[in-house]
């Protein structure tokens, strides 16, 4: 199998991709129904597209080769990094609809500690189901125990500089190879892989204008209105009128965010970092297709442009949310959002509903009224780095 990006850890993962591909195909055949659950952003969407493409071809080959009935594949978004018990109840209904066992594939989310409950609920409500995780976020030990198979680069010494899409593209590549259908889809997988890496700000790929446009368009489309089908997302990836229209909307939004940066953020030097303090509640509901955390993301990348060598951290703070973004210079200077999240999880447990992410981007969702307390604690921690 051809590697789609050059990276030492990825090469070491090759046998793991084969094992994961075997697992995915075996379970898909056995369970008759595959339910993909993807994080609702460009990386999650690229990941789901990779897996569904691979399974489609595997299923076709199986039907044509053996005359057996195939399996069904469906996909549903998750708007949170956490898989909740309520999601599990919904999924259990979907599984029972099929009148059979189901294989659940979770991509780009559901690896944090808070997801363990939801996964346990799924195990109970959809008896006999099989559960697989493909994610580049740190996998909590307890949560990991809920899965039948976990594919993560952390087992091979790589960092979160990966995307879930790079893992899914190689998993899909291994599936296609196993079903001997490979080559003609590798261009598509490569594109999805690269878009996902650009979307998650990875340095493993060159950020061309075209890749950035597709990544932004997917992010925008994901947040707009009702859930879209994977077919709709696929059209955006391939370009054409859908992509052009979204590029226009993304451009308008960038202008609005530039203005928001002036109105709702202020810069402060804290310790060794330049910190952009953003009033996140002021951003709520203002930008079609952008939640508060994503709006902070947009402002942060605007402020970072042209100043990449200075350690910049953005903190979006509101009544129920504290969210972080950091550029590479800040990470190199010692900033790690995961350490802050872990500290809050331990010391201000009562304030926290859910928290997670990686060192350069993470969020804390809080119970109402705890915003100021947590925000002040975060500032103190940054000063000490
Ligand atoms: Mn991701």
Boltz pocket constraint, residues with backbone or C-beta under 6 A from the ligand:
constraints:
  - pocket:
      binder: B
      contacts: [[A, 43], [A, 44], [A, 108], [A, 136], [A, 162], [A, 163], [A, 164], [A, 200]]
      max_distance: 6.0
